[in-house]
């Protein structure tokens, strides 16, 4: 079985909020944007990672693989 690189993030979101759209709203994202991130089709920026740490009340070590390449800031 193959897991997406952000499988742990998806689990953390569901454990904390029960629904993905609740987390998306708190992060200032549309639900479809968060879905793209969780599927690996859109990269997290450092700003989004910091927001996730705050909203999930956990460290990035708990949901991001060390090798995860972040999107460049614009």
Backbone as ProteinMPNN parsed JSONL, in Angstrom:
{"seq_chain_A": "XXXXXXXXXXXXXXXXXXXXXXXXXXXXXXXXXXXXXXXXXXXXXXXXXXXXXXXXXXXXXXXXXXXXXXXXXX", "coords_chain_A": {"N_chain_A": [[0.844, -1.178, 0.0], [0.555, 2.216, -0.831], [1.281, 5.316, 0.581], [0.408, 8.793, 0.666], [2.778, 11.521, 0.8], [1.916, 13.252, 2.723], [0.231, 11.925, 4.444], [0.263, 11.633, 7.23], [-0.297, 14.241, 7.988], [-2.936, 14.533, 7.096], [-4.191, 12.678, 8.808], [-3.673, 13.912, 11.309], [-5.179, 16.276, 10.986], [-7.789, 15.22, 10.791], [-8.006, 13.951, 13.289], [-7.911, 16.143, 15.013], [-9.94, 17.942, 14.127], [-12.015, 16.522, 12.905], [-13.241, 17.021, 10.449], [-12.074, 17.912, 7.239], [-12.651, 20.357, 5.986], [-13.059, 22.125, 8.071], [-10.516, 22.576, 9.159], [-9.356, 23.723, 6.869], [-10.749, 26.126, 6.679], [-9.902, 27.419, 9.045], [-7.247, 27.747, 8.381], [-7.364, 29.543, 6.38], [-7.754, 28.689, 3.808], [-9.278, 27.333, 0.831], [-11.313, 24.4, 0.772], [-10.741, 22.714, -1.394], [-8.154, 23.533, -2.043], [-6.677, 22.691, 0.18], [-7.079, 19.972, -0.13], [-5.623, 19.504, -2.505], [-3.045, 19.981, -1.547], [-2.803, 17.922, 0.362], [-2.912, 15.731, -1.317], [-0.555, 15.951, -2.594], [-0.289, 17.493, -4.835], [0.009, 20.163, -4.715], [2.371, 22.267, -3.204], [3.383, 22.873, 0.188], [3.979, 26.042, 1.673], [6.463, 27.712, 3.681], [5.149, 29.486, 5.334], [2.542, 28.37, 5.396], [3.131, 25.978, 6.683], [3.895, 26.853, 9.221], [1.448, 27.953, 10.026], [-0.089, 25.596, 10.091], [1.202, 24.25, 12.181], [0.433, 25.866, 14.339], [-2.406, 25.73, 14.261], [-2.857, 22.964, 14.489], [-1.585, 22.513, 16.813], [0.934, 21.303, 17.193], [4.219, 20.061, 16.352], [6.021, 20.448, 13.252], [7.505, 18.183, 12.796], [5.855, 16.123, 13.468], [4.056, 15.797, 11.394], [5.193, 16.238, 8.876], [7.357, 14.821, 6.479], [10.92, 14.731, 6.726], [12.214, 15.084, 4.323], [10.496, 16.559, 2.781], [9.882, 18.761, 0.171], [9.515, 22.197, 0.245], [7.401, 24.773, -1.142], [8.678, 27.529, -2.959], [8.886, 30.813, -1.577], [7.052, 33.635, -2.719]], "CA_chain_A": [[0.0, 0.0, 0.0], [1.329, 3.447, -0.945], [0.684, 6.47, 1.259], [0.888, 10.093, 0.204], [3.769, 12.043, 1.73], [1.261, 14.017, 3.779], [-0.769, 11.078, 5.094], [0.253, 11.971, 8.66], [-0.984, 15.524, 8.119], [-4.37, 14.246, 6.952], [-4.619, 12.034, 10.059], [-3.665, 14.944, 12.354], [-6.321, 17.159, 10.741], [-9.017, 14.504, 11.139], [-8.02, 13.748, 14.746], [-8.132, 17.418, 15.703], [-11.145, 18.655, 13.719], [-13.066, 15.637, 12.418], [-13.53, 17.316, 9.04], [-11.013, 18.64, 6.562], [-13.065, 21.718, 5.663], [-12.907, 22.95, 9.275], [-9.104, 22.974, 9.175], [-9.129, 24.616, 5.735], [-11.297, 27.434, 7.045], [-9.001, 28.011, 10.039], [-5.983, 28.055, 7.714], [-7.595, 30.549, 5.35], [-7.7, 28.011, 2.514], [-10.481, 26.637, 0.37], [-11.199, 22.962, 1.001], [-10.077, 22.074, -2.537], [-6.717, 23.836, -1.949], [-6.123, 21.774, 1.177], [-7.082, 18.647, -0.762], [-4.478, 19.446, -3.423], [-1.844, 19.866, -0.713], [-2.771, 16.584, 0.97], [-2.662, 14.753, -2.379], [0.784, 16.167, -3.121], [-0.34, 18.223, -6.112], [0.398, 21.537, -4.41], [3.359, 22.253, -2.128], [3.234, 23.772, 1.323], [4.986, 27.079, 1.867], [6.88, 27.808, 5.083], [4.061, 30.184, 6.025], [1.466, 27.404, 5.633], [3.602, 25.006, 7.675], [3.8, 27.528, 10.519], [0.013, 28.01, 10.337], [-0.512, 24.243, 10.461], [1.729, 23.968, 13.523], [-0.402, 26.59, 15.301], [-3.775, 25.21, 14.253], [-2.846, 21.578, 14.964], [-0.917, 22.509, 18.12], [1.967, 20.273, 17.135], [5.411, 20.408, 15.585], [6.063, 19.934, 11.879], [8.092, 16.841, 12.837], [4.775, 15.161, 13.646], [3.222, 15.61, 10.197], [5.933, 16.424, 7.626], [8.608, 14.083, 6.334], [12.078, 15.63, 6.665], [12.606, 15.292, 2.92], [9.429, 17.264, 2.06], [10.336, 20.032, -0.432], [8.545, 23.278, 0.356], [7.278, 25.688, -2.278], [9.438, 28.769, -2.788], [8.094, 32.001, -1.279], [6.999, 34.569, -3.861]], "C_chain_A": [[0.886, 1.237, 0.0], [0.582, 4.594, -0.271], [1.229, 7.751, 0.657], [1.894, 10.621, 1.221], [3.13, 12.79, 2.905], [0.131, 13.243, 4.454], [-0.876, 11.412, 6.579], [-0.46, 13.298, 8.907], [-2.49, 15.325, 8.034], [-4.924, 13.63, 8.241], [-4.697, 13.054, 11.189], [-4.862, 15.882, 12.213], [-7.619, 16.473, 11.171], [-9.124, 14.25, 12.64], [-8.426, 15.032, 15.476], [-9.491, 18.031, 15.394], [-12.289, 17.77, 13.226], [-13.362, 15.808, 10.932], [-12.432, 18.192, 8.453], [-11.39, 20.102, 6.31], [-12.952, 22.658, 6.86], [-11.475, 23.464, 9.369], [-8.81, 23.958, 8.052], [-9.602, 26.026, 6.07], [-10.382, 28.142, 8.044], [-7.661, 28.432, 9.437], [-6.125, 29.134, 6.642], [-7.486, 29.988, 3.948], [-9.087, 27.54, 2.118], [-10.257, 25.145, 0.601], [-10.476, 22.273, -0.147], [-8.574, 22.374, -2.552], [-6.039, 22.893, -0.959], [-6.077, 20.354, 0.618], [-5.893, 18.476, -1.699], [-3.161, 19.296, -2.662], [-1.714, 18.452, -0.166], [-2.507, 15.489, -0.066], [-1.274, 14.912, -2.994], [0.818, 16.91, -4.445], [0.0, 19.696, -5.95], [1.313, 21.475, -3.199], [2.996, 23.236, -1.018], [4.333, 24.825, 1.301], [5.379, 27.056, 3.346], [5.783, 28.482, 5.909], [2.901, 29.23, 6.35], [1.869, 26.383, 6.7], [3.512, 25.598, 9.08], [2.335, 27.622, 10.954], [-0.516, 26.644, 10.778], [-0.03, 23.879, 11.861], [0.854, 24.634, 14.589], [-1.793, 25.972, 15.416], [-3.844, 23.793, 14.824], [-2.22, 21.435, 16.349], [0.117, 21.39, 18.219], [3.14, 20.776, 16.294], [5.335, 19.809, 14.191], [6.668, 18.538, 11.821], [7.014, 15.761, 12.916], [3.929, 14.927, 12.396], [3.946, 15.772, 8.866], [7.157, 15.54, 7.573], [9.763, 15.075, 6.191], [12.45, 15.989, 5.227], [11.57, 16.105, 2.129], [9.948, 18.584, 1.503], [9.243, 21.093, -0.377], [8.531, 24.113, -0.909], [8.072, 26.943, -1.963], [8.481, 29.914, -2.48], [8.137, 32.948, -2.476], [7.024, 35.989, -3.371]], "O_chain_A": [[1.862, 1.302, 0.748], [-0.603, 4.812, -0.524], [2.368, 7.795, 0.193], [1.867, 10.215, 2.383], [3.748, 12.938, 3.96], [-0.813, 13.838, 4.973], [-1.977, 11.469, 7.126], [-1.147, 13.46, 9.915], [-3.235, 15.897, 8.829], [-5.996, 14.015, 8.708], [-5.668, 13.069, 11.945], [-5.489, 16.242, 13.209], [-8.452, 17.084, 11.841], [-10.216, 14.325, 13.203], [-9.193, 14.995, 16.438], [-10.136, 18.581, 16.286], [-13.426, 18.233, 13.139], [-13.695, 14.843, 10.244], [-11.931, 19.104, 9.11], [-10.54, 20.986, 6.411], [-12.769, 23.862, 6.684], [-11.248, 24.645, 9.629], [-8.086, 24.931, 8.261], [-8.918, 27.003, 5.769], [-10.118, 29.336, 7.902], [-7.019, 29.362, 9.925], [-5.133, 29.585, 6.068], [-7.166, 30.712, 3.006], [-9.963, 27.369, 2.966], [-9.115, 24.688, 0.62], [-9.688, 21.355, 0.079], [-7.794, 21.55, -3.028], [-4.961, 22.364, -1.23], [-5.125, 19.618, 0.875], [-5.234, 17.437, -1.694], [-2.269, 18.565, -3.093], [-0.639, 17.855, -0.224], [-1.947, 14.443, 0.261], [-0.864, 14.099, -3.822], [1.855, 16.949, -5.107], [0.249, 20.394, -6.933], [1.058, 20.712, -2.267], [2.389, 24.28, -1.256], [5.477, 24.534, 0.952], [4.693, 26.442, 4.163], [5.526, 28.09, 7.047], [2.346, 29.276, 7.447], [1.046, 25.975, 7.52], [3.1, 24.917, 10.019], [2.019, 27.396, 12.122], [-1.298, 26.551, 11.724], [-0.768, 23.271, 12.636], [0.569, 24.032, 15.625], [-2.292, 25.724, 16.514], [-4.776, 23.459, 15.556], [-2.309, 20.38, 16.978], [0.162, 20.641, 19.194], [3.041, 21.798, 15.615], [4.672, 18.795, 13.972], [6.378, 17.781, 10.894], [7.227, 14.627, 12.487], [3.166, 13.962, 12.341], [3.37, 15.471, 7.821], [7.929, 15.507, 8.53], [9.597, 16.141, 5.598], [12.946, 17.085, 4.964], [11.747, 16.319, 0.929], [10.404, 19.438, 2.262], [8.152, 20.885, -0.91], [9.511, 24.16, -1.653], [8.126, 27.37, -0.809], [7.392, 29.985, -3.048], [9.155, 33.043, -3.162], [6.987, 36.92, -4.175]]}, "name": "protein", "num_of_chains": 1, "seq": "XXXXXXXXXXXXXXXXXXXXXXXXXXXXXXXXXXXXXXXXXXXXXXXXXXXXXXXXXXXXXXXXXXXXXXXXXX"}
